[in-house]
Amino acid sequence: MADASPYALRLSHAASWVRCAAFSRMNRTPQAAIIENAADHTVREEGTAMHEAAHWMFMGLDVSSSAKMSNGVVLDDEMVDAAQFYFDTVMGYDDSLAEWVIERQLAAPRIHAQCGGTPDAFALYDEPFGNVRPVHIRIVDFKGGYRFVDVFLNWQLMGYLAAILDYAPGFDENDTVVEFVIVQPRCYHRDGPVRTFRTTVGECRDHINALHHAAAIAMGDYAQAVSGPQCGDCAGRASCSVAHAAAGRALEVAGEPDVYDLPVNALDYEMQRIEQAQAILQARLTGLQAQASYLIRKGAVLPHYALESGQGRLMWLDENAEQAALTMGDLMGADLRKPARAITPLQALHKMPKELIEQYAQRRRGEVKLVRFDSNAAVKAFSHLKKD
């Protein structure tokens, strides 16, 4: 969840500052504030709204589409379904054995004095349960975006574990079993919307130590920038010389053409490299676009770019104007009210038998597309077979 964190090193950004030590520093520059204000944060704000909707559900409140959240986002059916799915996933565990801790901000001093974050939900089990290896700690993270997030050796979740161990030191034993869970309803992936990785605290110590080491470098005087996929999440990317150099190397090269069909392994490798280059270029481009928009608004003239306003959606001025329009419609014999709609099928499953709902609802098949295979798949598949 995007939150106003008091920590210089946010655990939600751990995957970025582990790869690029300058990430946190670059995001605190004046240039970063320009890009942050100019960027399109629609998906992020929708994620924040879905987290708030889920929080309402944990408090026993009803949530419906068209409800406006505190950040101004109006929920639609997809967002309500996503929040409901996350809530149902958490409540689907046997919570009689533990009390869930929801959205509690935690410090992570074993990583760094200025490091911390807010786990979406976690539970501590005094009486462990579960198959294969009994669970002592379960950490569930709700992702509202569309970009796939891997649960396997996830730096953010490792950071949350470190914070939880500082919060509950009684669980800081090597044989304590930890279950990491990513719930991502809006990412349609072959691994499904709920992805789980089970391990032990002992097996996580090297990764927590790596976070500690990376944090010391990131907060030190010699934090170097490294380009990579994290550039797309960096608000300082437009003013970063390393991102500039990386984008320049990814641009065109002139030479004699030659027809050449790549071998399978070379094809696979080159697609990976091009995807990485594409991410770097996209990060650099969006950063420059935000900077250019800011400068044009300040009066600068760019030879080949200008700001142009599109035509927005026609909307009622406010709630009073909307009510006045309804009254005027009644006087003129025109019904301007929306027709009644059913709640989403997922919500309906809580009120009626599944077999009845399935007669009127279906899950449509998504489009077929080329996806990148996870090279860690075999390691993840057999990780639960490790001996304690």
C-alpha positions as CSV (number, residue, x, y, z in Angstrom):
1,M,0.0,0.0,0.0
2,A,1.3,3.5,-0.8
3,D,1.6,5.3,2.5
4,A,3.1,8.5,3.9
5,S,6.1,6.7,5.5
6,P,8.3,8.5,8.0
7,Y,11.2,6.2,7.0
8,A,13.9,7.2,4.6
9,L,14.3,3.6,3.5
10,R,10.8,2.2,2.8
11,L,10.4,-1.6,2.8
12,S,7.9,-1.2,0.0
13,H,10.9,0.1,-2.1
14,A,13.3,-2.5,-0.9
15,A,13.7,-4.3,-4.3
16,S,14.8,-0.9,-5.8
17,W,17.3,0.3,-3.2
18,V,18.8,-3.2,-3.0
19,R,19.6,-3.0,-6.8
20,C,20.3,0.8,-6.8
21,A,21.9,2.3,-3.7
22,A,21.1,5.8,-4.9
23,F,17.4,5.1,-5.3
24,S,16.2,6.6,-2.0
25,R,18.5,9.7,-2.4
26,M,17.4,10.3,-6.0
27,N,13.8,10.2,-5.0
28,R,14.3,13.0,-2.5
29,T,15.7,15.5,-5.0
30,P,13.8,18.6,-6.2
31,Q,13.7,17.2,-9.7
32,A,12.1,14.0,-8.3
33,A,9.3,16.1,-6.9
34,I,8.6,17.5,-10.3
35,I,8.2,14.1,-11.9
36,E,6.2,12.8,-9.0
37,N,3.7,15.6,-9.3
38,A,3.5,15.3,-13.1
39,A,3.3,11.5,-13.4
40,D,0.1,9.5,-13.9
41,H,-0.5,7.7,-10.6
42,T,-3.9,6.1,-11.6
43,V,-2.9,2.5,-10.9
44,R,-1.2,3.5,-7.6
45,E,-4.2,5.5,-6.4
46,E,-6.5,2.7,-7.4
47,G,-4.3,0.3,-5.3
48,T,-4.5,2.7,-2.3
49,A,-8.3,2.8,-2.7
50,M,-8.6,-1.0,-2.9
51,H,-6.5,-1.3,0.3
52,E,-8.8,1.2,2.1
53,A,-11.9,-0.8,0.8
54,A,-10.4,-4.0,2.2
55,H,-9.7,-2.2,5.5
56,W,-13.4,-1.3,5.7
57,M,-14.2,-5.0,5.1
58,F,-11.9,-6.0,8.0
59,M,-13.8,-3.6,10.2
60,G,-17.1,-5.3,9.2
61,L,-18.3,-2.5,6.9
62,D,-20.1,-3.1,3.6
63,V,-18.3,-1.9,0.5
64,S,-20.0,-1.3,-2.9
65,S,-19.0,0.0,-6.3
66,S,-19.4,3.8,-6.7
67,A,-18.2,4.4,-3.2
68,K,-15.6,7.2,-3.0
69,M,-12.4,6.5,-1.0
70,S,-10.5,9.1,1.0
71,N,-8.0,9.7,-1.9
72,G,-10.9,10.6,-4.2
73,V,-10.9,7.3,-6.2
74,V,-14.4,6.0,-6.9
75,L,-14.5,2.2,-6.7
76,D,-15.7,0.2,-9.7
77,D,-16.7,-3.5,-9.8
78,E,-13.2,-4.7,-10.6
79,M,-11.7,-2.8,-7.6
80,V,-14.4,-4.0,-5.2
81,D,-13.9,-7.6,-6.4
82,A,-10.1,-7.3,-5.9
83,A,-10.6,-6.0,-2.3
84,Q,-13.1,-8.7,-1.6
85,F,-10.8,-11.4,-3.0
86,Y,-8.0,-10.2,-0.8
87,F,-10.3,-10.1,2.3
88,D,-11.6,-13.5,1.6
89,T,-8.1,-14.9,1.2
90,V,-7.0,-13.6,4.6
91,M,-10.2,-14.7,6.2
92,G,-9.9,-18.1,4.6
93,Y,-7.0,-19.1,6.8
94,D,-7.8,-20.5,10.3
95,D,-7.7,-17.2,12.1
96,S,-9.0,-18.8,15.3
97,L,-5.3,-19.8,16.1
98,A,-4.0,-16.3,15.7
99,E,-5.0,-12.7,15.6
100,W,-4.4,-10.9,12.3
101,V,-2.5,-7.6,12.5
102,I,-3.8,-5.3,9.7
103,E,-1.8,-2.3,8.3
104,R,0.4,-1.7,11.3
105,Q,3.4,0.4,10.7
106,L,6.6,-1.3,11.9
107,A,10.2,-0.2,12.2
108,A,13.0,-2.5,11.0
109,P,16.0,-1.5,13.1
110,R,17.9,-4.8,12.2
111,I,18.0,-3.5,8.6
112,H,18.6,0.2,9.4
113,A,17.6,2.8,12.0
114,Q,15.7,4.7,9.2
115,C,14.0,1.7,7.7
116,G,10.5,0.5,8.1
117,G,7.2,-0.2,6.5
118,T,3.5,-1.3,6.8
119,P,2.7,-5.0,6.1
120,D,-0.8,-5.3,4.8
121,A,-1.6,-8.3,7.0
122,F,0.4,-10.8,9.2
123,A,-0.4,-13.4,11.8
124,L,1.7,-15.0,14.5
125,Y,0.8,-18.5,15.5
126,D,1.7,-19.8,19.0
127,E,0.3,-23.2,18.0
128,P,1.8,-23.7,14.4
129,F,-0.4,-25.4,11.8
130,G,-0.3,-26.3,8.1
131,N,0.9,-29.0,5.7
132,V,4.5,-29.9,4.8
133,R,5.9,-27.6,7.5
134,P,3.7,-26.0,10.2
135,V,3.4,-22.2,9.9
136,H,4.5,-19.8,12.7
137,I,4.4,-16.5,10.8
138,R,2.2,-15.7,7.8
139,I,2.7,-12.5,5.9
140,V,0.1,-11.5,3.3
141,D,0.7,-8.6,0.8
142,F,-2.1,-7.3,-1.3
143,K,-1.0,-6.0,-4.8
144,G,-3.6,-4.0,-6.7
145,G,-1.5,-3.4,-9.8
146,Y,-1.3,-5.3,-13.1
147,R,2.5,-5.9,-13.1
148,F,3.4,-9.4,-11.9
149,V,5.0,-9.5,-8.5
150,D,6.9,-12.7,-7.6
151,V,6.5,-14.0,-4.0
152,F,9.8,-16.1,-4.2
153,L,12.6,-14.4,-2.3
154,N,10.7,-11.1,-2.5
155,W,12.8,-8.3,-0.9
156,Q,9.8,-6.3,0.4
157,L,8.4,-9.4,2.2
158,M,11.9,-10.2,3.5
159,G,12.0,-6.7,4.9
160,Y,8.6,-7.2,6.5
161,L,9.8,-10.4,8.1
162,A,12.8,-8.5,9.6
163,A,10.4,-5.8,11.0
164,I,8.0,-8.5,12.4
165,L,10.9,-10.3,14.1
166,D,11.9,-7.0,15.8
167,Y,8.2,-6.5,16.7
168,A,7.8,-10.1,18.1
169,P,11.4,-11.3,19.1
170,G,9.9,-14.5,20.5
171,F,9.6,-15.9,17.0
172,D,13.3,-15.1,16.1
173,E,14.4,-18.8,15.9
174,N,16.0,-20.5,12.9
175,D,13.3,-23.2,12.8
176,T,10.4,-20.7,12.8
177,V,8.4,-21.4,9.6
178,V,7.4,-18.4,7.6
179,E,4.8,-18.3,4.8
180,F,4.9,-15.4,2.4
181,V,1.7,-14.8,0.4
182,I,1.2,-12.4,-2.5
183,V,-2.5,-11.7,-3.4
184,Q,-2.8,-10.0,-6.8
185,P,-6.3,-10.3,-8.3
186,R,-5.7,-8.0,-11.2
187,C,-2.6,-9.8,-12.6
188,Y,-3.7,-12.7,-14.7
189,H,-0.7,-15.1,-14.4
190,R,-0.4,-18.8,-14.7
191,D,0.6,-19.1,-11.0
192,G,-2.8,-17.7,-10.1
193,P,-3.9,-14.6,-8.1
194,V,-2.6,-16.1,-4.8
195,R,1.1,-17.1,-4.7
196,T,2.8,-18.7,-1.7
197,F,6.4,-19.3,-0.7
198,R,7.1,-21.2,2.6
199,T,10.5,-21.2,4.2
200,T,12.2,-20.7,7.6
201,V,13.6,-17.7,9.5
202,G,17.0,-19.4,9.3
203,E,16.8,-19.7,5.5
204,C,15.9,-15.9,5.3
205,R,18.8,-14.6,7.5
206,D,21.2,-14.2,4.5
207,H,18.6,-12.1,2.7
208,I,17.9,-10.0,5.8
209,N,21.7,-9.5,6.2
210,A,21.8,-8.5,2.5
211,L,19.1,-5.9,3.1
212,H,21.1,-4.6,6.1
213,H,24.2,-4.3,4.0
214,A,22.4,-2.6,1.1
215,A,20.7,-0.2,3.5
216,A,24.1,0.9,5.0
217,I,25.3,1.6,1.5
218,A,22.1,3.4,0.5
219,M,22.3,5.7,3.5
220,G,26.0,6.3,3.2
221,D,28.0,8.9,1.4
222,Y,28.9,6.8,-1.6
223,A,25.6,5.4,-2.8
224,Q,26.1,4.6,-6.5
225,A,23.3,4.5,-9.0
226,V,22.7,1.3,-11.1
227,S,20.3,1.2,-14.0
228,G,17.7,-1.5,-14.3
229,P,14.0,-2.3,-14.0
230,Q,13.9,-0.2,-10.8
231,C,14.4,2.9,-12.9
232,G,10.7,2.8,-13.9
233,D,9.8,3.4,-10.3
234,C,12.3,6.2,-9.6
235,A,11.0,9.7,-9.6
236,G,14.6,11.0,-10.1
237,R,15.2,9.1,-13.4
238,A,15.1,12.2,-15.6
239,S,18.0,13.8,-13.8
240,C,20.0,10.7,-13.3
241,S,23.2,10.5,-15.4
242,V,23.4,6.7,-15.1
243,A,19.8,6.3,-16.5
244,H,20.8,8.8,-19.2
245,A,23.9,6.7,-20.2
246,A,22.0,3.4,-20.0
247,A,19.2,4.7,-22.3
248,G,21.9,6.0,-24.8
249,R,23.5,2.6,-25.0
250,A,20.1,1.1,-25.8
251,L,19.5,3.3,-28.9
252,E,20.1,2.5,-32.6
253,V,23.3,1.3,-34.2
254,A,23.9,1.7,-37.9
255,G,25.6,-1.1,-40.0
256,E,25.3,-3.4,-43.0
257,P,22.1,-5.6,-42.9
258,D,22.4,-9.3,-42.8
259,V,19.6,-11.9,-42.8
260,Y,20.2,-14.2,-39.9
261,D,17.8,-16.5,-38.0
262,L,18.8,-16.8,-34.4
263,P,19.2,-20.2,-32.7
264,V,16.6,-20.9,-30.1
265,N,18.8,-20.1,-27.1
266,A,20.1,-16.9,-28.7
267,L,16.5,-15.9,-29.5
268,D,15.5,-16.5,-25.9
269,Y,18.5,-14.5,-24.5
270,E,18.0,-11.6,-26.9
271,M,14.3,-11.2,-26.0
272,Q,15.3,-11.0,-22.3
273,R,18.0,-8.3,-23.1
274,I,15.6,-6.3,-25.2
275,E,12.9,-6.4,-22.5
276,Q,15.4,-5.0,-20.1
277,A,16.5,-2.3,-22.5
278,Q,12.9,-1.5,-23.2
279,A,12.2,-1.0,-19.5
280,I,15.2,1.3,-19.1
281,L,14.2,3.4,-22.2
282,Q,10.6,3.6,-21.0
283,A,11.7,4.7,-17.6
284,R,14.0,7.4,-19.1
285,L,11.3,8.5,-21.6
286,T,8.5,8.9,-19.0
287,G,10.9,10.8,-16.7
288,L,11.9,13.2,-19.5
289,Q,8.2,13.7,-20.5
290,A,7.3,14.7,-17.0
291,Q,10.3,17.1,-16.9
292,A,9.4,18.6,-20.3
293,S,5.7,19.1,-19.2
294,Y,6.9,21.0,-16.1
295,L,9.3,23.2,-18.1
296,I,6.7,24.0,-20.8
297,R,4.2,25.1,-18.1
298,K,6.9,27.3,-16.7
299,G,7.3,29.0,-20.1
300,A,10.0,27.0,-21.9
301,V,9.6,26.3,-25.6
302,L,10.7,22.9,-27.0
303,P,11.2,22.6,-30.7
304,H,9.3,19.5,-31.2
305,Y,6.9,19.2,-28.2
306,A,4.0,21.1,-26.8
307,L,1.2,20.5,-24.3
308,E,-2.2,19.8,-25.7
309,S,-5.4,19.4,-23.7
310,G,-7.7,16.5,-24.6
311,Q,-11.4,16.6,-24.1
312,G,-12.4,15.2,-20.7
313,R,-15.4,13.2,-19.8
314,L,-18.7,15.3,-19.3
315,M,-19.4,15.2,-15.6
316,W,-21.9,16.7,-13.1
317,L,-20.5,19.8,-11.4
318,D,-21.1,18.3,-7.9
319,E,-23.6,16.3,-5.9
320,N,-26.0,19.3,-5.6
321,A,-25.9,19.8,-9.4
322,E,-26.6,16.1,-9.9
323,Q,-29.6,16.2,-7.7
324,A,-30.9,19.4,-9.5
325,A,-30.5,17.6,-12.8
326,L,-32.6,14.6,-11.5
327,T,-35.3,17.0,-10.4
328,M,-35.3,18.8,-13.7
329,G,-35.5,15.5,-15.5
330,D,-38.5,14.5,-13.4
331,L,-40.3,17.8,-14.3
332,M,-39.7,17.1,-18.0
333,G,-40.7,13.5,-17.8
334,A,-37.1,12.2,-18.4
335,D,-35.8,9.6,-15.9
336,L,-32.0,10.4,-15.5
337,R,-31.4,7.8,-12.7
338,K,-29.1,4.9,-13.3
339,P,-30.8,1.5,-13.6
340,A,-30.4,-0.8,-10.7
341,R,-27.5,-3.2,-11.0
342,A,-26.5,-6.4,-9.2
343,I,-23.5,-6.5,-6.9
344,T,-20.5,-8.3,-8.3
345,P,-20.7,-12.2,-8.6
346,L,-17.9,-12.5,-6.1
347,Q,-19.8,-10.5,-3.5
348,A,-23.0,-12.4,-4.4
349,L,-21.3,-15.7,-3.4
350,H,-21.4,-14.5,0.2
351,K,-25.2,-14.2,0.1
352,M,-26.4,-17.1,-2.1
353,P,-25.2,-20.7,-2.9
354,K,-22.3,-21.0,-5.3
355,E,-24.2,-23.4,-7.6
356,L,-27.0,-20.8,-8.1
357,I,-24.6,-17.9,-8.8
358,E,-22.6,-20.0,-11.3
359,Q,-25.7,-20.4,-13.4
360,Y,-25.7,-16.6,-14.2
361,A,-21.9,-15.8,-14.1
362,Q,-18.8,-17.0,-15.7
363,R,-15.1,-16.3,-15.7
364,R,-14.1,-15.3,-19.3
365,R,-10.8,-16.6,-20.8
366,G,-8.1,-14.0,-21.2
367,E,-6.2,-13.4,-24.4
368,V,-3.3,-15.7,-25.4
369,K,0.0,-14.0,-25.3
370,L,3.7,-14.7,-25.1
371,V,5.0,-14.6,-21.5
372,R,8.4,-14.8,-20.0
373,F,9.1,-18.1,-18.2
374,D,10.4,-17.7,-14.7
375,S,13.9,-19.2,-14.4
376,N,13.4,-19.8,-10.7
377,A,10.3,-22.0,-11.3
378,A,12.1,-25.3,-10.4
379,V,13.7,-23.8,-7.3
380,K,10.3,-22.5,-6.1
381,A,8.6,-25.8,-6.9
382,F,10.9,-27.8,-4.7
383,S,11.7,-25.3,-2.0
384,H,9.0,-26.7,0.3
385,L,10.9,-30.1,0.3
386,K,13.9,-28.6,2.1
387,K,14.8,-30.3,5.4
388,D,14.4,-28.2,8.6
